[in-house]
Amino acid sequence: MRLDKYLKVSRLIKRRTVANEVCDAKHVTVNGKIARASYDVKVGDVIEIQMGANVTKAQVLNVTEHATKNDAPLMYKIL
């Protein structure tokens, strides 16, 4: 699954366009390397998102195409 779609489905970022813009601005790293929106997310990846002064670091636990509001937090673990 693409990184921008994963961020949206997991609800780490509310909208896919915002996720795409954050990736284009090089504010997202995966496993310590700057990642593009087209990066293929895999289980075990560590995603770090920097939006302003806030830094969110999460480990990917599950990759699914669709997730309900209750299932979305099960897709990642905040580090």
C-alpha positions, -999 to 999 in steps of 0.1 A, spaced: 0 0 0 12 35 -8 25 56 21 0 84 16 -29 60 15 -17 41 46 -15 74 65 -51 82 55 -66 47 61 -48 44 95 -60 79 104 -26 92 113 -34 120 89 -70 129 81 -69 134 44 -49 117 16 -41 151 -1 -26 164 32 -6 131 35 7 136 0 17 172 6 35 163 39 54 136 20 63 160 -8 76 185 17 99 157 31 84 157 66 79 119 66 106 94 72 103 56 70 130 36 89 151 68 92 150 77 55 129 104 38 100 87 20 79 97 -10 42 93 -11 46 63 -34 67 43 -9 53 8 -4 45 4 33 53 -30 49 46 -45 84 75 -35 107 83 -2 91 88 28 115 71 59 102 80 93 116 58 123 107 69 159 115 41 185 114 53 218 129 66 211 163 48 178 166 66 146 158 47 114 157 66 81 155 46 49 148 54 13 139 33 -4 113 15 -35 127 -10 -42 99 -16 -31 63 -52 -33 51 -70 -15 23 -100 -4 44 -104 2 82 -132 13 103 -128 40 129 -124 14 156 -99 -8 136 -76 21 125 -56 23 158 -49 -14 155 -28 -8 123 0 9 141 17 13 175 29 48 187 65 47 198 
